[in-house]
Amino acid sequence: MSTMKSVRIHSFGGPEVMRLEEIQVPDPGDDELLVQVRAASVNPVDYKTRDGQYPRVTREQLPVTLGRDIAGVVVDSGGLRGSFMRGDAIYALLRPEQGAFAEYVLVNRADAAPKPERLSFIEAASVPLAALTAWQGLFDHGGLKPGQSVLIHGGAGGVGHFAIQFAKYRRAEVITTVSGDDIEFARELGADEAIDYKNLRFEDIVRDVDMVFDLVGGETQERSWQVLKRNGILVSTLGAPPPQRAEQNKVRAVGYLAQPNAGQLAEIGRLIDQGLVHPRVDTTYTLEQAPEAEERQAQGHVHSKLVLEIAA
C-alpha cells in the first residue's frame, strides 16, 4: 500500500504542532481526481487553521492536512471519464477537508481548472485561493463595474496584488494602501494611486469611492467608512463588518469566504495566458519548511505569495 508525505496537525497550537508524516495515498472516487502535488501555496487561513481560529475546521475533525491550493498533475481520474485525464496539469482551490501540504491530494473534479500554460507549477500554485478571493470580493460581492473606483487595503499582498490587476482589467480606478517599500510594486501592478499607509492617512486623500476592498481590518476598516460615497460598499475578507456602522454611513457592507469555482479559475487562467495578469511569488520553501513558511505568513507584510515546492 503506497504512502506519501503530508504536513498534518493533531491539535491546535503554534508551528510546533505541525508534523511531517507518512500517510496512505487516498483513492479517488468517481467525482475526484488524484493529483500529484507539484506545489502548494501558503495562505493566512493555514496558520489560522493551525491555531484553531478557522471555524470550518473543528477539534473533532483532527488530524487534518494543512493547505488549500495546489498545482499538480493528475495521476488517476477516478471511475469516470471527463474533462481531466491522467497526465493533465491542473490547479485548484481545495475544500477545507482535502489538504494541500502533501505529495498527493484528492481534488473534486468540479473544482479543477487547467494550469495556465505560461506559468510554472510554483507560479500556478500561488493563484487559486488568493485570486478567487480577489475575484469574488470585487465582482461577486462588490459588483465592481467599469468606471467605478475602488480602494484596496493591502494591495501588495497575496490577495491584494491580484485585486489591483483584476480591477484594472475591468477598467476601474484603483487606489491602494501599501507600505512605502511597495509603492513602486503597486504601480507596476496597475494602481492609479498608491498611498504609503505608514506616513499618510488615506482618509485625508481619498473621497467618494464606490468600493473599499478591505484585506486589513481593525482600525483601517473603521477609518474606511468615511471615504465611501453614499450607497457604496465595503467588502471584507475578515468577517462581516458591523451592519450598524454601514447603516450610520448610508453604505453597504459584506464579509465573505472564497469558494472553489473552476469556471472563474479557468477565466483567470486565460487572463494569465494572455499576459493580462501576472502572479508574483515572493519566496519558495520545501514541504519540510512548511512551519517556517507559515510563521513568515503569520508575521504579515508578505510581498505577494509564499509557495511550497513539493515535487520537481
C-alpha positions as CSV (number, residue, x, y, z in Angstrom):
1,M,0.0,0.0,0.0
2,S,1.6,3.3,-1.1
3,T,2.3,6.1,1.3
4,M,3.1,9.8,0.9
5,K,4.4,12.7,3.0
6,S,1.9,15.1,4.5
7,V,2.1,18.0,6.9
8,R,-0.7,17.5,9.5
9,I,-1.9,18.8,12.8
10,H,-3.3,16.6,15.6
11,S,-4.0,19.5,17.9
12,F,-4.3,23.3,17.6
13,G,-1.3,25.5,18.5
14,G,1.8,27.1,17.2
15,P,4.2,25.8,14.5
16,E,5.3,23.0,16.8
17,V,2.0,21.1,16.2
18,M,2.8,20.7,12.5
19,R,4.1,17.2,11.8
20,L,5.6,15.8,8.6
21,E,4.1,12.3,8.5
22,E,3.8,9.3,6.2
23,I,0.1,8.6,5.5
24,Q,-1.7,6.5,2.9
25,V,-2.2,7.8,-0.6
26,P,-6.0,8.2,-1.0
27,D,-8.1,6.5,-3.6
28,P,-10.2,8.8,-5.8
29,G,-14.0,8.4,-6.1
30,D,-15.9,8.8,-9.3
31,D,-16.1,12.6,-8.9
32,E,-12.5,13.0,-7.8
33,L,-9.0,13.3,-9.2
34,L,-5.9,12.0,-7.6
35,V,-3.3,14.7,-8.2
36,Q,0.5,14.6,-7.6
37,V,1.1,17.9,-5.9
38,R,4.0,19.8,-7.5
39,A,3.5,23.0,-5.5
40,A,1.1,24.4,-2.9
41,S,0.9,28.0,-1.7
42,V,0.8,29.3,1.9
43,N,-2.2,31.5,3.0
44,P,-3.4,33.2,6.2
45,V,-6.1,30.5,6.5
46,D,-3.3,27.9,7.1
47,Y,-1.9,29.4,10.3
48,K,-5.5,30.3,11.4
49,T,-6.5,26.7,10.9
50,R,-3.4,25.5,12.8
51,D,-4.2,28.0,15.7
52,G,-7.8,26.9,15.9
53,Q,-9.1,30.2,14.6
54,Y,-10.8,28.9,11.5
55,P,-14.3,27.8,12.3
56,R,-14.7,25.4,9.4
57,V,-12.1,23.0,11.0
58,T,-13.0,21.8,14.4
59,R,-11.2,19.7,17.0
60,E,-13.4,16.7,16.2
61,Q,-12.0,16.7,12.6
62,L,-8.4,16.4,13.6
63,P,-5.9,15.3,12.4
64,V,-6.1,17.4,9.2
65,T,-3.6,18.2,6.5
66,L,-3.0,21.9,6.1
67,G,-3.0,23.9,2.9
68,R,-5.8,25.0,0.5
69,D,-4.5,25.5,-3.0
70,I,-2.3,23.4,-5.4
71,A,-0.9,22.9,-8.8
72,G,-0.1,19.4,-10.0
73,V,-0.5,16.6,-12.4
74,V,-3.5,14.2,-12.5
75,V,-2.3,10.6,-11.8
76,D,-5.8,8.9,-11.5
77,S,-9.0,10.3,-12.8
78,G,-11.3,8.0,-10.8
79,G,-14.1,5.9,-12.2
80,L,-15.5,8.5,-14.7
81,R,-14.1,9.7,-17.9
82,G,-14.3,13.5,-18.1
83,S,-12.5,16.7,-18.9
84,F,-9.3,15.7,-17.0
85,M,-7.3,12.6,-17.5
86,R,-4.1,11.1,-16.3
87,G,-1.1,13.4,-17.1
88,D,-3.1,16.7,-17.3
89,A,-1.7,19.7,-15.4
90,I,-4.3,21.4,-13.2
91,Y,-4.6,23.9,-10.4
92,A,-7.4,24.2,-7.8
93,L,-8.7,25.6,-4.6
94,L,-9.4,22.7,-2.3
95,R,-12.2,22.1,0.1
96,P,-11.2,22.6,3.7
97,E,-11.1,18.8,4.3
98,Q,-8.7,18.0,1.5
99,G,-5.3,19.5,2.4
100,A,-2.6,20.7,0.0
101,F,0.6,20.2,2.1
102,A,1.0,16.7,0.8
103,E,2.6,14.8,-2.1
104,Y,-0.8,13.7,-3.3
105,V,-4.3,15.0,-2.8
106,L,-7.9,14.3,-3.9
107,V,-9.4,17.2,-5.9
108,N,-13.1,17.4,-6.7
109,R,-13.3,17.1,-10.4
110,A,-15.7,20.1,-10.5
111,D,-13.1,22.3,-8.7
112,A,-10.2,21.8,-11.0
113,A,-9.1,24.0,-13.9
114,P,-6.3,23.7,-16.5
115,K,-3.0,25.1,-15.2
116,P,-2.1,28.3,-17.1
117,E,0.4,27.3,-19.8
118,R,2.7,30.2,-19.3
119,L,3.1,29.5,-15.6
120,S,5.4,27.1,-13.8
121,F,3.8,24.8,-11.2
122,I,5.2,27.1,-8.4
123,E,3.7,30.2,-10.0
124,A,0.4,28.4,-10.7
125,A,0.1,27.2,-7.1
126,S,0.2,30.8,-5.9
127,V,-3.0,31.6,-7.8
128,P,-6.2,29.8,-6.7
129,L,-7.1,30.9,-3.2
130,A,-5.7,34.4,-3.5
131,A,-7.0,35.1,-7.0
132,L,-10.5,33.7,-6.3
133,T,-10.7,35.7,-3.1
134,A,-9.9,38.8,-5.1
135,W,-12.2,38.0,-8.0
136,Q,-15.2,37.0,-5.8
137,G,-14.7,40.0,-3.5
138,L,-14.5,42.6,-6.2
139,F,-17.1,41.2,-8.6
140,D,-19.5,38.7,-7.0
141,H,-19.8,40.6,-3.7
142,G,-18.7,44.1,-4.6
143,G,-20.3,44.4,-8.0
144,L,-17.4,46.5,-9.3
145,K,-18.1,47.9,-12.7
146,P,-16.0,49.7,-15.4
147,G,-15.5,53.4,-14.5
148,Q,-16.1,52.9,-10.8
149,S,-13.4,53.5,-8.1
150,V,-12.1,51.1,-5.5
151,L,-9.8,51.5,-2.5
152,I,-7.8,48.3,-1.9
153,H,-6.2,48.0,1.5
154,G,-3.1,45.8,1.4
155,G,-2.5,45.9,-2.3
156,A,1.0,44.3,-2.2
157,G,-0.1,41.1,-0.5
158,G,-1.3,37.8,-1.9
159,V,-4.9,38.7,-2.5
160,G,-4.2,42.4,-3.0
161,H,-1.8,42.1,-5.8
162,F,-4.4,40.1,-7.8
163,A,-7.2,42.6,-6.8
164,I,-5.3,45.5,-8.3
165,Q,-4.8,43.7,-11.6
166,F,-8.4,42.4,-11.8
167,A,-9.9,45.8,-11.0
168,K,-7.7,47.4,-13.7
169,Y,-8.7,44.7,-16.2
170,R,-12.3,45.7,-15.5
171,R,-11.3,49.3,-16.2
172,A,-11.9,50.6,-12.6
173,E,-10.0,53.4,-11.0
174,V,-7.7,51.7,-8.4
175,I,-6.3,53.3,-5.2
176,T,-4.4,51.1,-2.8
177,T,-2.7,51.4,0.6
178,V,0.7,49.7,0.9
179,S,4.0,50.3,2.8
180,G,6.4,52.7,1.3
181,D,8.6,49.9,0.1
182,D,5.8,48.6,-2.0
183,I,4.7,51.9,-3.7
184,E,6.5,51.0,-7.0
185,F,5.3,47.4,-6.9
186,A,1.7,48.6,-6.6
187,R,2.2,51.0,-9.6
188,E,3.7,48.2,-11.7
189,L,0.5,46.2,-11.0
190,G,-1.6,49.0,-12.4
191,A,-2.7,51.0,-9.3
192,D,-3.6,54.6,-10.3
193,E,-2.7,55.8,-6.8
194,A,-0.6,54.1,-4.1
195,I,-0.7,55.5,-0.6
196,D,2.0,54.8,2.0
197,Y,-0.2,54.0,5.0
198,K,2.7,54.4,7.4
199,N,3.2,58.0,6.6
200,L,-0.1,59.2,5.1
201,R,-3.7,58.9,6.3
202,F,-5.7,57.6,3.4
203,E,-8.9,59.3,4.6
204,D,-7.1,62.7,4.1
205,I,-6.6,61.8,0.4
206,V,-9.4,59.5,-0.7
207,R,-13.0,60.6,-1.1
208,D,-16.2,59.2,-2.5
209,V,-15.0,55.8,-3.7
210,D,-17.6,53.2,-4.9
211,M,-16.0,50.4,-3.0
212,V,-13.5,49.6,-0.3
213,F,-11.9,46.2,-0.5
214,D,-10.6,45.6,3.0
215,L,-7.9,43.0,3.4
216,V,-6.6,44.5,6.7
217,G,-9.4,45.1,9.1
218,G,-9.2,46.7,12.6
219,E,-8.8,50.5,12.7
220,T,-8.1,50.6,8.9
221,Q,-11.6,49.3,8.4
222,E,-13.1,51.7,10.9
223,R,-11.4,54.7,9.1
224,S,-12.7,53.4,5.8
225,W,-16.4,54.2,6.2
226,Q,-15.9,57.9,5.7
227,V,-14.3,57.5,2.3
228,L,-17.2,55.7,0.7
229,K,-19.8,57.5,-1.4
230,R,-23.4,57.1,-0.4
231,N,-24.7,53.6,-1.2
232,G,-21.0,52.5,-1.8
233,I,-19.9,49.1,-0.4
234,L,-17.2,47.9,2.0
235,V,-16.2,44.3,1.2
236,S,-14.1,42.5,3.8
237,T,-12.3,39.1,3.9
238,L,-12.0,39.4,7.7
239,G,-15.6,38.6,8.8
240,A,-18.8,40.6,8.4
241,P,-18.3,44.3,9.1
242,P,-20.7,45.8,11.7
243,P,-24.0,46.4,10.0
244,Q,-24.8,49.4,12.3
245,R,-21.7,51.2,11.0
246,A,-22.8,50.7,7.4
247,E,-26.2,52.0,8.2
248,Q,-24.8,55.0,10.0
249,N,-22.8,55.9,7.0
250,K,-25.6,55.0,4.5
251,V,-23.4,52.4,2.7
252,R,-23.5,48.7,2.3
253,A,-21.1,46.1,3.8
254,V,-20.4,42.4,3.3
255,G,-17.9,39.8,4.6
256,Y,-17.3,36.5,2.8
257,L,-15.1,33.5,2.4
258,A,-13.8,32.5,-1.0
259,Q,-15.3,29.3,-2.5
260,P,-13.9,26.9,-5.1
261,N,-15.1,27.9,-8.6
262,A,-13.5,26.1,-11.6
263,G,-15.2,28.4,-14.1
264,Q,-13.7,31.6,-12.5
265,L,-10.3,29.9,-12.1
266,A,-10.3,28.9,-15.8
267,E,-11.2,32.5,-16.7
268,I,-8.3,33.8,-14.5
269,G,-6.0,31.3,-16.2
270,R,-7.0,32.7,-19.6
271,L,-6.1,36.2,-18.5
272,I,-2.8,34.9,-17.2
273,D,-2.0,33.2,-20.5
274,Q,-3.0,36.4,-22.4
275,G,-0.4,38.3,-20.3
276,L,-3.1,40.5,-18.7
277,V,-2.5,39.2,-15.1
278,H,0.9,38.3,-13.6
279,P,1.1,36.3,-10.3
280,R,4.1,37.1,-8.2
281,V,5.9,34.7,-5.9
282,D,7.9,36.1,-3.0
283,T,9.7,33.0,-1.6
284,T,9.7,29.3,-2.3
285,Y,10.1,26.7,0.5
286,T,10.2,22.9,0.7
287,L,7.5,20.7,2.3
288,E,9.7,20.2,5.3
289,Q,9.9,24.0,5.7
290,A,6.1,24.4,5.9
291,P,6.2,25.6,9.6
292,E,8.8,28.2,8.7
293,A,6.7,29.4,5.7
294,E,3.6,29.6,7.9
295,E,5.3,31.7,10.5
296,R,6.6,34.1,7.8
297,Q,3.0,34.4,6.6
298,A,1.7,34.9,10.1
299,Q,4.1,37.8,10.7
300,G,2.4,39.7,7.8
301,H,3.6,42.1,5.2
302,V,4.5,39.3,2.8
303,H,5.2,40.7,-0.7
304,S,2.8,38.7,-3.0
305,K,2.8,34.9,-2.3
306,L,4.8,32.2,-0.4
307,V,4.9,28.7,-2.1
308,L,6.0,25.2,-1.1
309,E,7.7,23.2,-3.9
310,I,6.7,19.6,-3.2
311,A,7.8,17.7,-6.3
312,A,10.2,18.8,-9.0
